[in-house]
Amino acid sequence: MDSRLSALTQRLAYAHIMRVKDTPTRPTTERNVSRILSTIDEDVHCAASEGQLWKSIRSTDISRKARVFLWKSIHDAYGIGGYWDHINGYAQRATCSVCGCQETMEYILLVCDAPGREIIWQLATSLLRRAGITLPPLRYGLVLGAAMARLDEPHVPKPSAGLNRLFRIIMTLRCERVIQMENDPTRWRSTTAVGRAWLACLTKRMSVDWTLTRARDCPRTVNLEAVSATWETCGVDAFAALRHELETGVLVGMRPTAARGVG
């Protein structure tokens, strides 16, 4: 390292330590990375490297919470499922209180019957469809690798940076339901309420994007053209249509259901 001591910052020091430190890779991490790369290649025909995967989850298009979620999920660092089997008196926490199955992050995101999981995927898929994006069948590797995916035909009629950015935002924002609280049965809300909350988060994200195009001397300033290309197909009409489908039960094929469990 050739930096003068007076010019050394904590960031530079940490970066150098991480470069020279020989940290063994966890087998679970290796399996997840391999799974993500193969799924992205198979489902959206986007060949990428492990380095590109780690770089993609640091994208400023993704919220800090979602970045942490993706990093911890790839490393299988959440205290769920088998994690509790080795702690005396807490083995019951390994299983889902709704379905009785052992929890994994894949199960929570794609399988669990807890209120809200399916409706948020339906909202996300519906909004992407309105933007001209056709998703392949949802798989765990696609969810964790969404920040890295580059959509091409047949998933989009005309590939563009704006559509890819919209895809990254919506797919990773969907994970925030898991981050915030919704696997706690005492805090579950009705299906409709969960859908409203997610739409509110998405609307807020769009508003923040537009605000950042006008920000001065801000490291998070976003290019106006990038924001326009991202949200041009998701204006007020698209959000209003989604809200109508949610309130009338169109998305789930039935009237909105009440929350199960406590609260």
C-alpha positions in Angstrom: 0.0 0.0 0.0 1.6 3.2 -1.2 -0.5 5.8 0.6 1.0 8.3 3.0 -0.2 7.9 6.6 -1.6 11.4 6.7 -3.8 10.6 3.7 -5.0 7.2 5.0 -8.7 7.0 5.6 -10.7 4.2 7.3 -12.2 3.3 3.9 -8.8 2.9 2.2 -7.5 0.9 5.1 -10.5 -1.4 5.2 -10.3 -1.9 1.4 -6.7 -2.9 1.6 -7.2 -5.3 4.5 -10.0 -7.0 2.6 -7.8 -7.3 -0.5 -4.9 -9.0 1.4 -7.0 -11.0 3.9 -7.4 -14.7 3.0 -11.0 -15.3 4.0 -12.3 -18.8 3.3 -15.6 -19.0 1.4 -18.5 -20.6 3.2 -19.9 -23.7 1.4 -23.4 -22.3 1.7 -22.3 -19.1 0.0 -20.7 -21.0 -2.8 -23.8 -23.0 -3.4 -26.0 -19.9 -3.4 -23.7 -18.0 -5.8 -23.5 -21.0 -8.2 -27.3 -21.3 -8.1 -27.9 -17.6 -8.7 -25.5 -17.5 -11.7 -26.9 -20.6 -13.3 -30.5 -19.4 -12.8 -29.8 -15.9 -14.3 -28.1 -17.6 -17.2 -30.9 -20.1 -17.8 -33.9 -17.8 -17.2 -32.9 -14.5 -18.7 -29.8 -15.5 -20.8 -27.5 -13.2 -18.9 -24.0 -14.7 -18.4 -22.3 -13.1 -15.4 -19.5 -13.7 -12.9 -19.4 -13.9 -9.2 -17.6 -10.5 -9.1 -20.5 -9.0 -11.0 -23.0 -10.4 -8.6 -21.3 -8.9 -5.5 -20.9 -5.6 -7.4 -24.6 -5.5 -8.4 -26.0 -5.7 -4.9 -24.0 -2.5 -4.1 -26.0 -0.6 -6.8 -27.5 2.7 -5.7 -30.7 1.7 -7.5 -31.3 -0.6 -4.5 -32.2 0.6 -1.0 -29.7 0.0 1.8 -32.1 -2.4 3.5 -32.5 -4.5 0.3 -28.7 -4.5 -0.2 -28.2 -5.9 3.3 -31.0 -8.4 2.7 -29.5 -9.7 -0.5 -26.0 -9.9 1.0 -27.2 -11.8 4.1 -29.5 -14.1 2.0 -26.6 -15.1 -0.3 -24.5 -15.9 2.7 -27.5 -17.6 4.4 -26.8 -15.4 7.4 -30.4 -15.0 8.7 -31.4 -16.8 11.9 -34.2 -18.9 10.4 -34.9 -22.6 9.9 -32.1 -24.9 10.9 -30.3 -22.1 12.8 -32.7 -22.7 15.7 -32.1 -26.5 15.8 -28.9 -26.0 17.7 -30.3 -23.7 20.4 -31.8 -25.5 23.4 -35.5 -24.5 23.9 -35.9 -22.7 20.6 -36.3 -25.6 18.1 -40.0 -24.7 17.5 -38.8 -21.5 15.8 -37.3 -23.5 12.9 -40.8 -24.2 11.5 -43.3 -21.8 9.9 -46.2 -21.0 12.2 -48.6 -21.1 9.3 -47.5 -24.1 7.2 -45.6 -26.2 9.7 -42.6 -26.5 7.3 -39.0 -25.8 8.1 -38.3 -22.2 7.1 -35.6 -21.2 4.6 -35.4 -17.8 2.8 -36.5 -19.4 -0.4 -39.6 -20.8 1.4 -40.4 -17.4 2.9 -40.2 -15.6 -0.4 -41.8 -18.1 -2.8 -43.8 -20.7 -0.9 -45.2 -19.6 2.5 -49.0 -19.0 2.8 -48.5 -16.1 5.2 -50.8 -13.2 4.3 -49.3 -10.8 1.7 -46.6 -13.0 0.1 -48.6 -13.9 -3.0 -50.4 -10.5 -3.4 -47.1 -8.6 -3.5 -45.7 -10.9 -6.2 -48.9 -10.4 -8.1 -48.6 -6.6 -7.8 -45.0 -6.7 -8.8 -45.6 -9.0 -11.8 -48.7 -6.9 -12.9 -46.7 -3.6 -12.8 -43.8 -5.1 -14.7 -46.2 -6.5 -17.3 -47.7 -3.0 -17.8 -44.2 -1.8 -18.5 -43.7 -4.5 -21.1 -41.7 -6.9 -19.0 -42.6 -10.6 -19.0 -41.1 -12.4 -16.1 -40.0 -16.0 -16.4 -41.3 -18.4 -13.6 -40.0 -17.0 -10.3 -37.1 -18.9 -8.8 -35.0 -18.2 -5.8 -31.8 -17.5 -7.9 -33.7 -14.9 -10.0 -34.9 -13.1 -6.9 -31.4 -12.9 -5.4 -29.8 -12.1 -8.7 -32.3 -9.5 -9.9 -29.9 -6.7 -9.4 -27.5 -8.3 -11.9 -30.0 -9.5 -14.5 -30.1 -7.7 -17.9 -33.4 -8.4 -19.6 -33.5 -9.2 -23.3 -36.0 -10.7 -25.7 -38.4 -12.4 -25.2 -38.8 -10.8 -21.7 -38.9 -7.3 -23.1 -40.0 -6.2 -26.6 -37.1 -3.7 -26.8 -34.2 -4.0 -24.2 -33.4 -0.7 -22.5 -31.5 0.5 -19.4 -34.8 2.0 -18.1 -36.7 -1.3 -18.1 -33.7 -3.1 -16.5 -33.6 -0.4 -13.7 -37.3 -0.7 -13.1 -36.9 -4.5 -12.9 -34.1 -4.2 -10.3 -36.1 -1.7 -8.2 -39.4 -3.7 -8.2 -37.8 -7.1 -7.6 -35.6 -5.9 -4.7 -38.3 -3.6 -3.2 -40.5 -6.7 -2.9 -38.0 -8.2 -0.5 -38.6 -5.4 2.0 -41.8 -7.1 3.2 -39.6 -9.8 4.6 -37.1 -7.4 6.1 -39.6 -5.2 7.9 -41.8 -7.5 9.9 -44.2 -9.7 8.0 -42.9 -13.1 9.3 -44.0 -12.1 12.8 -47.6 -13.5 13.1 -48.5 -10.9 15.7 -47.9 -8.1 13.1 -49.6 -9.6 10.1 -52.1 -7.4 8.3 -54.8 -8.2 5.8 -53.9 -9.1 2.3 -55.2 -5.8 1.1 -53.4 -3.8 3.7 -50.1 -5.5 2.8 -50.7 -4.7 -0.8 -51.5 -1.1 -0.1 -48.3 -0.8 2.0 -46.2 -2.2 -0.8 -47.7 0.1 -3.4 -47.1 3.1 -1.0 -43.4 2.1 -0.8 -43.2 1.9 -4.6 -44.9 5.3 -5.0 -42.5 6.8 -2.5 -39.5 5.3 -4.3 -40.7 6.8 -7.6 -41.1 10.2 -5.8 -37.6 10.0 -4.3 -36.2 9.2 -7.7 -37.7 12.4 -9.2 -36.6 14.5 -6.3 -33.0 13.3 -6.6 -32.9 14.5 -10.2 -33.2 18.0 -8.9 -30.8 17.6 -5.9 -27.6 19.7 -6.0 -24.3 18.7 -4.4 -25.8 15.3 -3.4 -23.9 12.1 -3.9 -27.1 10.3 -4.7 -28.2 12.6 -7.5 -29.9 10.6 -10.3 -29.7 11.3 -14.0 -33.0 12.7 -15.3 -32.9 10.6 -18.4 -32.4 7.4 -16.3 -35.4 8.3 -14.1 -37.6 9.1 -17.1 -36.7 5.9 -18.8 -37.4 3.9 -15.6 -40.9 5.3 -14.7 -42.3 6.4 -18.1 -44.5 3.3 -18.2 -45.5 3.5 -14.6 -47.2 6.8 -14.2 -50.3 7.7 -12.1 -52.6 5.6 -14.3 -50.7 2.4 -13.8 -50.6 2.8 -10.0 -54.3 3.7 -10.0 -55.2 0.6 -12.0 -53.1 -1.6 -9.6 -54.9 -0.1 -6.6 -58.3 -0.8 -8.2 -57.3 -4.4 -8.9 -56.1 -4.8 -5.3 -59.2 -3.3 -3.7 -61.7 -5.3 -5.9 -59.8 -8.6 -5.4 -59.1 -9.0 -9.1 -55.4 -10.0 -8.5 -56.3 -12.9 -6.3 -59.5 -13.8 -8.0 -61.6 -13.2 -4.8 -62.6 -10.5 -2.4 -59.7 -9.3 -0.2 -59.3 -11.5 2.8 -58.9 -10.6 6.4 -55.6 -11.2 8.2 -55.0 -14.6 9.9 -53.4 -14.8 13.3 -53.2 -12.1 15.9 -53.5 -8.4 14.9 
